[in-house]
Amino acid sequence: MGSAIQAGRSLLGLGVGRGDAVGILMPNCIDFVEVMFGGALIGARVVPINARFKGPGERGVPDRECRPDHPPDK
């Protein structure tokens, strides 16, 4: 739970707030779960994006639904 709280605080620091969409483009891993719960804890809408998706609109999903576009710091 502590990692999810830390992820939520990081999202708040990036300017994400209640009701904002947070796109998560990551493989299935514990980090994905931490960011997902961190977003939920701050009231953000979590938008999981399948890392294996190769469709024509792949890159447009985050641009239309989510902000900010910020890579992980790992």
C-alpha positions in Angstrom: 0.0 0.0 0.0 2.9 2.4 0.7 4.1 2.2 -2.9 0.6 3.0 -4.2 0.5 6.0 -1.9 3.9 7.1 -3.1 2.7 6.7 -6.7 -0.4 8.8 -6.0 1.7 11.5 -4.4 4.0 11.5 -7.5 0.9 11.9 -9.8 -0.3 14.8 -7.6 3.2 16.3 -8.0 2.8 16.1 -11.8 -0.4 18.0 -11.6 -2.8 15.1 -11.9 -6.0 15.7 -9.9 -9.4 14.2 -9.1 -11.2 13.2 -12.3 -8.1 13.5 -14.6 -7.3 10.5 -16.8 -4.0 8.7 -16.1 -2.9 6.5 -19.0 -0.7 3.5 -18.0 1.3 2.0 -20.8 3.3 -0.7 -19.1 3.7 -4.5 -19.2 2.0 -6.5 -16.5 4.1 -6.0 -13.4 3.9 -4.8 -9.8 4.7 -1.2 -10.9 1.5 -1.2 -13.0 -0.6 -2.2 -10.0 1.0 0.5 -7.8 0.4 3.2 -10.4 -3.2 2.0 -10.9 -4.0 2.1 -7.2 -2.1 5.3 -6.7 -4.3 6.9 -9.4 -7.4 5.5 -7.8 -6.3 6.8 -4.3 -6.2 10.4 -5.6 -9.5 10.1 -7.5 -8.0 10.0 -11.0 -9.5 7.9 -13.8 -7.1 5.1 -14.6 -6.8 4.3 -18.3 -4.9 1.0 -18.8 -3.3 0.8 -22.3 -2.2 -2.7 -23.5 1.5 -2.6 -24.1 1.1 -5.2 -26.8 -1.5 -3.3 -28.7 -0.3 -2.4 -32.2 -3.4 -1.0 -33.8 -3.6 2.1 -36.0 -4.7 4.4 -33.1 -2.2 3.2 -30.6 -0.3 6.5 -30.1 -3.5 8.6 -30.2 -5.2 7.1 -27.2 -3.1 8.9 -24.5 -3.2 12.1 -26.5 -7.0 12.1 -26.5 -7.7 10.8 -23.1 -4.8 11.5 -20.7 -2.3 14.1 -19.5 0.5 14.7 -18.7 2.7 12.6 -20.9 5.4 11.6 -18.5 7.7 8.6 -18.8 8.5 6.6 -15.7 11.5 7.7 -13.8 13.0 4.2 -13.6 
